[in-house]
Amino acid sequence: MAGAGASCSSRDTDALARELLLVALEDLSQEQLKRFRHKLRDAPLDGRSIPWGRLENSDPVDLVDKLTQFYGSEPAVDVTRKILKKADARDVAVRLKAQQLQRLGSSSAVVSLSEYKKRYREHVLLQHAKVKERNSRSVKINKRFTKLLIAPGSGAVEDELLGPSEEPQPERARRSDTHTFNKLFRGDDEGPRLTVVLQGPAGIGKTMAAKKILYDWAAGKLYHGQVDFAFFMPCGELLERPGTRSLADLILDQCPDRKAPVRQILAHPQRLLFILDGADELPAAAAPEATPCTDPFEATSGLRVLSGLLSQELLPLARLLVTTRNAAAGRLQGRLCSPQCAEVRGFSDKDKKKYFFKFFRDERKAERAYRFVKENETLFALCFVPFVCWIVCTVLQQQLELGQDLSRTSKTTTSVYLLFIASVLKSAGTNGPRVQGELRTLCRLAREGILKHQAQFSENDLEQLKLQGSQVQTLFLSKKELPGVLDKEVTYQFIDQSFQEFLAALSYLLEAEGAPAGGVQMLLNSDSELRGYLALTTRFLFGLLSAERIRDIERHFGCVVPERLKQDTLRWVQGQGHPKVAPVEAEKNDELKDTKEPEEEEEDEEEEEDLNFGLELLYCLYETQEDAFVRQALSSLPEMVLERVRFTRMDLGVLSYCVQCCPAGQSLRLVNCGLVEAKEKKKKSLVKRLKGSGNTTKQPPVSLLRPLCEAMTSQQCGLRILILSRCKLPDSVCRDLSEALKLAPALRELGLLQSRITETGLRLLSEGLAWPKCRVQTLRIQLPNLQEAIQYLVIVLQQSRVLTTLDLSGCQLVTYMVENLCSALKYPMCCLKTLSLTSVELSEVSLRELQIVKASKPDLTILHSKPGTHPQPLK
């Protein structure tokens, strides 16, 4: 009989299973049927249960439909037998089992865990072999995935910045091959890391990297012998999905069938990997609805399940791979236990070229498009972001197909996105008044979604706005089917989250006359919690308000953008002031604290957002590419303060542009910032290894700070004061800074406070300060290695014709150092007018030496005080 049952076709098997279920349920009395429904709700099996609202009034026929739809035909028979026993209908359960064995055979037996591992891997390979591009074209992941640069990081910037004073050697950024991915979870002497955070800006390729990790694991290339099951959890979808689900439910959603041995899978959490994509979409940890879930079988909100995984209160031994935007990384730290951080840096120049040749199927078109972008230095630089690279390729492909000249250039992300929209509408032949109206509506949908933290939209959402089936829906939205309770739910989302943020910003210009109350002001004055979430939208808004972009918008979309929008934005910038800088002592005390109260954690999150805000504001100004606007905006921010920033080349490009445009009298203070770039690790070719380095002359390395130093030498740069506090200054930085000191037209004050500089670096800086055309009049120094610095300081005092103020407040000056200093002050050509020695402990011998100098130079003011006392002029 078993053999006969096994030979049934799939359709016959489904019909037989339904028949067996209906006979069994019709055997029940009304009381037994009621009890069966309650037990079915209250006793989920393998983490699955049908919601009570669908069970409450079901008759046997309805129940058969719901059981087979929810569990599958054969598994539904197993579920029913177990529930019948719990409902005190054992006789019916026995009859059902006998009929099941007789007519269906034993094919519904539970699959062993070892068998299911193989089946699940095969299922993942099949499901993730192709990825949908933003225009819904499916491509093989192995053919399209282009390696990204991934730079190792740590939980705290300060630990790396305040190390030894010698030339730092940062760990190099590596290309994302299987070797790099395998190293992500390697720990230290204490054991492997269980949590890895991949962070990076929007569109940099974090999601694609996460999917490639899942695919390579299923192919047996990653975490061999360490991970039995890996699950991809898109945080945005889980947060927006209605109803409640357990972690076990979410696991079953990703399995090939309902026979998955979920309890056995969850019994070995140390063999599980959860990939949480887009964790920056989670609200603050302090929110009451974010209380972590601790039971994998508890049906609850997606937020609580994700919070439980992140805090490791749910399956504490499981591995987590978390992707997040940079702006939210600090806020996320409070949820995680000892995470290992890595930064996704996007494409190297080599991989940009590879991406072009993978995108274009015609090699000649690929070569032409790549050559065009390579010649446009600014556009080529922007292509390190994969999504921007995709947009550029898409636009160029359309222009090549239409036989157009590749002449358009773009300097900012905003201009690239705007060109993309215009190009797509033009190539589709849909840029008429009707489509312009649809685009306005789509932008409104994007804005409302961003303000409500919503990325998924239902068919009903689109129908209400009359966007269902529209041209813009086809061009800019991607359709997605999510597993529902009984039926699949169809949702729509924008081709990329950053694209939704761009359209949200565009909505303020397209609807300028009929915008909602508050409009732009509501966006700009958003509270601190939303500030990080709305940062990219705000940045796009600034970019769209440049004169050139406004002309493009009015030409492409048939609207008039009022001048007041730009003026409102300018007034908002001028009202910002600058972020607060934590005192040095407070920083030291923070390092000593092991535990924090919840209130302190909230304060830390707010402080982190304030620190990020300064750089984000500069990014906004950079997007405008309007020198006059930037100069006017910065005129009310006399001091730019950036604290605890690990600068990337893009960050320095943005800062350099703003410094070049800054008005006269501007000050820049960099506090505890990383000025050393993690470079790509490159393999030497065999020929280079054989040749060695004996026949090559090394050029001085270019520092990360060179763009800033070059900006300082621009004739329009008004930077007057530069303070570098608690930063490591490698020799390459000192070399470039020295060249800037020789030529900077407006720089009058330089501060080197508690910064690490080698002796070579000190020599280089002294050359710049002693240069005849150097205009620095005030020099403030607090260095740990002042003993080495004093000899170079003497040279500067003897040779500089403009240095009039030297501030050594807070330094430790031993007698021989004061003697050297005094000999330089007695030098006839020394032009110093003020020497400040506030909070400096001096010996009697040193004081006498200074009094002798004062007597010989009456015009020299020497301010001195012991620590804790008020400074007084030395008599």
N, C-alpha and C positions, 0 to 999 in steps of 0.2 A: 504493500500500500504506500509505503514511504517513497518507493521509486516512482510509482504512478503519480503521486502528488508532486514530486520534484520535476516531473516532465511537463507539468501544466504550463501553458503560456502565461506571460505576465498579466494579460487581461483576464484570463480565466482565474488566475490566482486572486486578483483583486476582487472579482465577483464572488468567488467562494468565501473569501475573508469577510466581505460585507454580509453575505448570507449567514455565516456562522455567528457574527456579531448580532445581527437582527434577531435570530432565533433565541440566542442567549438572553438578550435584553427584554424580549417579549415574554420570556418565562418569569420575569420578576413581577412581584406584586407592586402596587403603587408605593407602599412603604419602603420596599427594598429598592425601588427605582430612585426614590427620593434620597435614600441613604447612599446609593451608588454615586449620585451626582455630587453629594457633599464630600464623599471620600475622594472622588476624582479631583475635586478642587483642593482639598486639604492635604493630599498626599502626593506631591509631585514626584515623578519617577525620572531619574537621571536629570534632575533639574528642570523638567518641563511640566507645565500644567496649563490647562485651558482656563481662561478667565471665567469667573463665576457668572458674569453678565451673559455669557454665551451658553451657559449650562442650565441656568435656573429654571427655565420653563420648557426645556427640551424633552420631547417624547423619544421613544426608541429609534425611530427613523432619523430624527435630527441628530441624536447622539452618534449613530453610526456614521453619518456624514462628517460630523466634527472630529470624531476619533480618527477616521481614515485620512482626512485632510491634514490633521495636526501631526499625527505620528507616522503616517504611511499605513498601507493595508495590513501587512503581516505584523509589524510591531504593534499595531493597535489591538490585535488579538491577545498578544502577551500582556499588554497593559490592562486590558479588560479582565483577564483572568486574575491578575493580582489584586485589582480593585474589588472584584466580586468576593474574594476571600475576606477582604477588610470590611465589606458591607454585609457580612454574615450570610452570604449566598454561596456557601461552599459547594453545595450540590450542583448548582448551575455552573460553577467554575470547573468542577470535575467533568461534567458532561462536555463543556466547551473544550477542555484539554483533549478529551478522547476524540471528539470530532476533528479537532485541529490536527492531531497526529494521523488520523485516518485519511483525511481529505487534503491536507496541506503538506503533510510530511514534517520533517524536523528542520526544514530550511530556515526557520525563524530562531534557531538557537543563537545565543549571544556570541558575538565574535570575540576572540581572545585579544588581549591588549597588543601582543606582539604582531598579530595579523593586522590589526587596525593601524598600527604605526605605518606600515608599508602602504596600506590603502590611503591613509590620510596624506602622506607625502605625494603620492601619485595624483591625488585630487588637487593639492596645492599647485603642483607643477602644471596641471591642466588649466586651473582657474587663473593663474598668474603668468602664464606663458606670454600673453599679450597684454599690453596696456593701451588705454585709449588716450590719444592725443587730445589737445584742447578742442580741435575741430572734429572730434569723434572718429578720426581715422585710427583703426587698431594697428599697432605695430608690435613686432616681437620684442620683448624686453631685452633679450640678449643682443639684438641688433641695434636697438635705439639707445640703450643705456650707455652714456659716455662717462668715463671716470671723473670723479670730482676730487678736489683737494680737501683733505680732512686734517686739521691741525689739532693735536692733542692739547687739552687744557686741564684745568683743575677747578676746584670749588671756589677758591679765593684768589683774586688777582694780587693782593698785597704780598702773599707769601713769595711770589716769584719776583716781585718788583724790588723787594728790599733784601736781596741776597748779598753775596760777596761783591766786593767792589771791582773785581777783574772783569774783562770783556765777557759779557754773557753769551752763552751758546744755547739758544732756544732749540727745543726739539723741533725737527723739521716737519712741515706739512707733507703728508703722504697721499699718493693717488689711491682712490678707493677700490683696490682689488681685494681678492679673497684674503690675502695676507693681512691687509689693514683691518678688514672687518673681523677677522679672527682675533686680532689683538685687542679689540674694543673691551672685552670682558676680562682680559688678563689683569689680575690685581697685583698686590705686593706681597710682602712676607705674611700678612694677616690672612691671605686667601684671595680668591677671585672677587672682583666687583660684581654685585648683583644688579646695579642700576647704572645705565649709561645714558647720558643726555647728548643728543645731536642737536646743536643749536646753530642758527643762522638766520639771515634776513629773509623776507618774503621772496618766493620764487627761486631760491638758491638750489633746490633739488633735494630737500630733506625727505619728502614723501617718496620720491623715486628711489632714493638710496635705501629707505626702509623697505620698500617693496622688493628691491633687488636682494637685500639681505634675506628676506623671507624666501624668495625664489631659490637663491643659492643654498640656503639651508635644506630646502626640499630636494635639491639636486645632490645633496650629500657633500657639498663643498665647505660648509661652515658648521662649527660647533659639534663636530663628529664625536659621538660618545658622551656628549654633555647635555644635548637638548633632544628630547623625544617628540615634543609637539610645540609648534610655534603658531601664535595667533595674532592676526593683524586687527587692531582696534582703532578705527577712525573716531577720534574723540568728538569732533563736531557732529557727526551723524548720531552717535550714541546719546549726546546731550539733548538733541532735538527730537529723538524718537519718542513718540507718546507711549504712555503705559509704563508698566514695571516689568523688569526682567532681571533674572539672576545672572551671575557670571557663568553658571552652567548653561543657561539659555544662550548666552552670547557665544559660547564655545560650540554648542550644537548647531547654531546658525552657520558656522564655518565648516561643518563636517559634511561629507558627501551624502549621508543618510541619517536616519533617526536611530540607528542601531549602535551609535557611538557609545563606548563604555565610559561615560563621563565620570562616574564615581571612581573608576580605576585610574583614569587620567589625572584627576585632581588629587588622588592619593599620593602622587609623587611630584609635589610642586617644584622640587629642586631640579626636575627634568623638563620644566616648562619655560617658554620664552613668550612674553607678551610685548607686542610692539604697539605702543600708544602714540599714534600719529596726531600731531596738532594739539599738544597738551596746553598750549598758550590760550586755548579757547575756554579753559576751565575758569570759573569765577574764583575770587579770593578764598583761601583756605578757611578764613574765619566765618564764612557764610554758614548759617545754621543748616541749610539744606545740603551742605557738603560734608556732613558727618560721615566719616569712612565706614563702609560696610565691612563686616568681618566674617560673614558666612557666605561661602560661594553658592549656596542653594537658596539664599534669601532673595525673593523677588522684590526689587526696589528700583530706584531711579538709576539711570546711567551715570549721573554725577556721583552718587554714593559708591557705585561699583568702581569707577575710575579713581575716586579719592582713596578707596581702600587699597587698590593696587599701588598707587603712587606712594602712599605712606607705609606700605608693606605691612599694614594691619590685616590685609587679606592676602593669604598665601605668602608669608614673609620670606620663604626660601626661593620663590620664583625669580627668574631673571626678567628685567624690564629694559626695553630700549625705548626711550622717550624722545620725540622730536618736538622742538619748540622754537619760536622766534626769539631773537636775541633780547628784545625789549622785555619779554616775560620770563627770561631765564632766572633773573634774580628773585622774582616773586615765587617761582616754582621751587627754588632751593629749599624753602621752609617746609615743603611737603615731603621731600625726598630724604632718604637715609644714605649718607656717604656716597653721593653720585660721582661717577667718573665723567667729566665733561669733555666733549670734543666739538670743535667748530667746523661746520661745513663752509668752505671758502669758495665753492663754485669751480668753474673751469680754469685750468691753466691755459696759457696761450696755445700750447700744443693741442690741448683737448678741444679748444674752440674750433680749431681747424677740423678735427675729427668729427665734431658735431655737424658742421656744415656738410661734410661729405656723406654723413649718414642720412641727413635730412633730404638732400637733393639726390634723386635717383640718377640724374644725368650728371656725369662727372664734369662735363664742360660748363654746365650751369653752376655747379658747385664751385668750381675754380674761379669763375667770373664773379660770383656773389662774394666769395671769401676775399678775393683780391680787392673788391670795392670796399668792403668793411675794414679790411686791414689798413687801407690807405686813410680811412677816417679814424684818426687816433682816438677821439672821444667815444665814438660809437663802438669801436673795437674793445675799448676798456669796459664799457657797460655790458658787453656780452659775456663777462664772467658769470653773470646770473643766468642760469639755464632758461628761465621763462622769458627773459628779455631776448636771449639768443633765439628762442623759438619764434617770438614775435618778429624779430628782424628777418629771420629766414622766411617766414610766412609772407611778409610784405614784399621781400625781394623776389620770391617765387611768383607772386602775382604780377609784379612789374615785368619780370622776364617773360612770363606767358603772354602779357599784353604788348610786349615789344617796347616797353617804356625805357627811358634813360634812368640809370641808377644814380640820380643826382641829389636826392634829398639827404640831408644830414641831420643828425640829432645829437644834442649834447647832454640831455637828461633823460631819466626814466619816463618822466611825464610826456616828453615830446615823442618818445618811442611808442608809448601806449596810444597816444592820440593819433599818430600816423597809422597805427595798426587799425583803429576803428574806421578811419576815413578810407583806408585802402580796402578793407573788407567790404564796406558798403558800396564802394565804387566798383569793385570787381564783380559783386553780385548784381550790379545794375539796379540797386534799390535805394539810391540816395535822393528820394523825392519827399514831398511834404508829408505823405502818409507815414513813411518809414521814420522821418524825423520826429513825428509825434510819438511813434512807438518807442523810439530811442529815449525820448524824454520820460515816458512811462517806465521803461526798463531801468533808467537811472534812479527814478523814485523808488522802485522796488529794491534796488541795490542799497540806497541810503537807509530806507526803513529797516532792511535786514541788518545792516551794519550797526545801527543804533540799538537794535534789539538783540544783538549777538546771534543773528539767524543767517545760516548759509544754505539751508535746504528749504525749498519752496514746493508746496503741493500743487496739483493740477487746479485745485479750487482757487489758490492764490493767483495763478496766472489768468484763470477765467474771469475773476472779479476785475482784473485790470485790462481785460480784453487782449491779453498777450498770447493766449493759447493758440498755437498754429501760426503765429505771426512770423515775419521775416527775422526780426531781431531775436526771437526765441531760438530759431534754427541756427542763427549765426553765433550767438554769444552764450547760450545756455546748453548744458549737457544733461541728458536724461539719465536717470539712475533708478534701478528697481531694488528696493530694500525688502528683506524678508519680514513680512508682517505676522500677526498671530495666526490668521488663517489664509489670507491672500497677500500677494506681494503688493507693496505700496510704491507707487510711482512718484518720484520726487525730481526736482530740477535744481541745479546749482550752476553758478557762473563758471566759466571755463578755468578760472583760477581765483583763489580768494583775493589775491592782490588786484585782480581785474575788477572784482566786485567793489573793492575799496576805491579804485580809480573812477568807476562809474558813479559811485556815491559822491565823490568830490565834484565830478562833472555836473551832477544834478543841481548843485547850487548855482552854477552859471547858466544852465539851460532853463532853469525855472526862476531866474533872478527876480522877475516881476511878481510871480505868484508863489514864491517860496513860503514854507511854513513860518509861523511866528518864531522869531529868534534866529532862524536860519543859520547863517555862518557863525553868528555869535554863540549860538548854542553848541556848535561843534567845537569852536575854539576855547570856550570857557568850560568845557566838560570837566568833571571832577577827576581827582587823581587816579581813581580806579580805572576809569575809561580812557585816561590820557594815553596809556600804553597801547590800548586796543585800537584807538582812533589815530594813532601816530601816522600811519601810512596814508590814511585818508586826508589828514591835515597836510601832509607833505605834498600830495598830489594837488590839493587845492592851491597851494602857493605856486606850484609849477604852472597850473592852468591860468593863473592871474597875470602871468608875464604878458607884455604887450604883444609879442609874437604869437603866443598861444591863443590869446583872445582873438586876434585877427583870423587864425586858423579856425577857431570855433564858430565865429560869425560867418565865415565863408562856407564851411562844411555843413553846418547845422541850421543856418537861416535864423539866427537870433541875434539880439543886441545885448551885450553884457554891460550893465551899469558900472560907472566908474566908482560908485560908492562901495562896491564889494572890495575893491583893492584898498580903498582908504580905510575901511573897517578892519581889514586884515593888518594893515600897517599900524593902526592905532593899537591893535591887540598886542603886536610885538613890542611896541614902545612901552606898553604897560607891564611887561613881564619882569623887569629887573633882571637879576641873575640868581642862579641857584645858590643855596647856602652851602658853605664848605665846613665840614666837621673839623674842629681843632685837632692839632696833632696829638695832644694828650688824650683826647677822647678816642682817637684811633687806637692808641696804644692800649688803653683800658679795654676797648672792645675785644682785642685779641686775647685778653686774659679770661674772658667770660666763657664758660663751658655750656651753660644752660640759659635759656631765655624764657621769660613769661610770654603768654600769648599777646599781651598788649605790646611788649617789646618787639615781637616778631612783626606785628602790624606796622609799628613805627619804622622798622627796618625796611619793610616793603615800600613805604611811602618815601623814605630817604633814597632808596634805590631808584625809584621813579623820578625823583627830583634830579638825581645825578645824571640819569639818562636824558632828561629833558633838555639840558644845556646843549648837548650834541645834536639832539633831534631838532632843536630850534635852528641850528646852523644848517642842517640838512634841508629844512624848509626854505631858508633863504637861498641856498645853493640852487634849488630847483627853479627859482625864478630866472636865474642868469641875467639879472638886471642890476648892473653895478650901482646905479643911482638909488634904486629901491633898497638894496642891501646897505649902502652907506647911510641912508636916511633911517633905516630900521635900527642900525647899530649905534646911531648917535645918542640914543637914550639908554644904551647899555654900555656904559663906559668901561666896564671890566667883564671880559669873557672868562668864565671859570669852568674848567673841565676837570672833573675828579674821578679817579679810578676808572679810566678808559683804557682798554687794551686796543690801541689804534690799529686799524687795517689801512691798507693803501687808499681805499675809498674814503675812509674817515679823514685821512690827512689831505686828500684832494679837496674835500668839502671845507675843512678848516682853512686850508691855504687860500681857497677862493675868497672866503669871507675876510681873511686877514688882508688880502690884497685890496679888498674894497673898503676896508674899515676907515672911519674918519680920523682926523688928526686928534691925538690925545688918547687913543684907544689903548687898553691894557689887556694882556692875555696871561692867564695863570693856569699852568698845568700842574695838577696835584696828584701824586701817586699814580702816574700814567705809565702804560707800557709802550716804550718807544723802540722795541726790538721786534722785528718781523719774523714769524715762523715761515721759513722758506721751504719751497718744494724740495723733497729729497729726490735727486736724480741719480740714475745708475750711469756710471762711466762706461763708455764703449770699450771693447777690447783694445782697439788701437790707442785710445787715450791712456788706458792703464799701462800699456807697453811703453808708450812714449814717456810717461811720467810727467813731472812738472819742472824738470831742470831747464828746459829750453823756453819756458814761458815767463813773461814779465807780468806780475800781478798788478792790475789797476786798483787804486783805492776803492773800497766798497762804497756803494751808494747807500746812504742811510734812509730809514723810513721817514726821517724828518726833512729830507732834502726839498720836497715841494713847498713846505712851510718856509724854509730858509730862503728859497728863491722868491717866494711871494713877499717876504720882508724887504727884499732889495728893489721891489717895484717902486717907481716914482710916485704912483698914486696911493701906495700903502701908508697909512697914518699911524701905524703901531708905534707907540711911544715906550711902553713898558712890557717886558717879557720876564715872567717869573717861572722858574722850573723848580718845583718843590717835591721832595721825596721821590725823585725819578732816577732810574738808572740811565746814565748817559754814556753809551759805548763810544769808543774812539771814532767810529764812523759818524756818529751824530755830532761829536765835538768838532770834527773836521768841517762838516757842512755848516755848523753854527758859526765857526770861526770865519768862514768865507762871508757869511751873511753880516757878521759884525763889521767887516771891512767896508761894506757897501750900503747897509740899510740907511735910507735917508732920514727916517723919522725916529729911530730907536734912540732913546735917551737913558733908559734904565734897564739893567740886567740883574736878576736875582737868581742865585744858585743856592737853594735852601735844603739842607739835609739830603742832598743828592749824591749818588755814587759816581765818582769820576776817577779814572786811572791817572797815573802820572803823565802818560802820553796825552790823554785828553786835556789835562790841565795846561800842558805846554802848548797844545793847539789853540786853546781858548785864549791864552795869554798873547799869542801872536796876533789874533784878531783884535783884541782889546788895545794892543799897543800900536796897531796899524795907524799910519798918519791920518787917514780919512775916516777912521772910526769915530762916531759921534756920541758914544755912550758917556754920560756925565756922572751917573750914579751906579755904583756896583755894590750889591748886597750879597754877602757870602756867609753861609753856615755849612761847613763841610766836615764830615767825620775825619777826613785825612788832611786837615789844615796844615800839618807839619810839612807834607809834600808840597802843598799849594803855596806856602809862604815865599819860596824862592821865585816862583813865577809872578806872584803878586808884587814883589819888589821890582821886577822888570817892568811891569805895567805902570807902576807909580813913577818910575824913572823916565819912561818913554812917552807916556800918553800926554797929549797937550790939551785934552778936554775933560779928563776925569777929575771931578771936583768933590765928589762925595764917596766915601768908602764906609760901609756899614758892616762891622764884624760883631754885631750884637749877638750874645748867646754863645760865642765861640770860647774854646779853651785855649788860652794863650800863655804858654810857658815863657820863661825869661828870655831864652835865646831867640824866640820868635818875635818878641816885642823889640829886641835889640836890632834884628834885621829890618823890621818895619820902620823903626826910627831912623836907621841909616838911610832908607829910601826917602823918608819924609824930609830929611836934611838936604837931599840932593837939590842943587840950585834950580833945575828945570822942572821939579815936581810942582804940579799945579793944584794939589789937593787943598780944599778949603774947609771940609768938614770930615772928621773921623769919629764915628759912633762906636762906642764900646759899652753899650748898655748890657747889664746883667753879665758882666765879665769879671771874674776873680783875678786880680793882678797882684803880683808880689810888690814889696816895697821898692826893690831894684827897678822893676818895670815902671812903676809910677814915677820914680825919679828921672828915668830916661825920657818919659813922655813930657815931664815938666821942662826938661832941658830943650826939647824940640819946640814946645810952646813958647818958651822964652826967645828962641831964635826966630820963630815965625809967629808974630803976634796975630796975624790975620787968620791963622789956622784955628778952627774951633774943634776942641776935643771934648766929646761928651762921654762921661763915664759914670757907671754905677755898679755896685755889687748886686748879685742876684737878690731880688725882692725889694730893692730900694729905687728911688726916683733918680733918673740921670741928672747930673750936674756938670756944667762946663768946668774943665780942668783949669786950675789957676797956676 
